[in-house]
């Protein structure tokens, strides 16, 4: 019984380490299943691997693999990704040759020629990002 218990406990520890490295919940499912089967072996006192242990391991693993990702998913709102995260932000204008550019996270992006108040732009003026399309931004002097 003791060696079988050690086998199931090593399954638990092995898959727990795998889960720490991958964070996919499948290693955690296998780890939980291994621990619960080890608990079953300790309580029942089995001395060899039985079909009951295998079925118990498979059922617990399947249930955990299905349920854990649903119950342990994060609960934060969707965060804008890519360049859309700059919409509404304040930045400075910069005149480069005939083009206007804005600096966002140390990268210069072009400002669209279709901005409503482009004729009123001044160098080093604070503007607000309204929208972006294909890395070309639309800005305005007033916050919208």
Secondary structure as GFF3:
##gff-version 3
##sequence-region A 1 144
A	DSSP	alpha_helix	2	22	.	.	.	ID=ss1
A	DSSP	alpha_helix	26	44	.	.	.	ID=ss2
A	DSSP	alpha_helix	51	71	.	.	.	ID=ss3
A	DSSP	three_ten_helix	82	86	.	.	.	ID=ss4
A	DSSP	beta_strand	90	96	.	.	.	ID=ss5
A	DSSP	beta_strand	99	104	.	.	.	ID=ss6
A	DSSP	beta_strand	107	111	.	.	.	ID=ss7
A	DSSP	three_ten_helix	118	120	.	.	.	ID=ss8
A	DSSP	beta_strand	126	133	.	.	.	ID=ss9
A	DSSP	beta_strand	136	140	.	.	.	ID=ss10
###
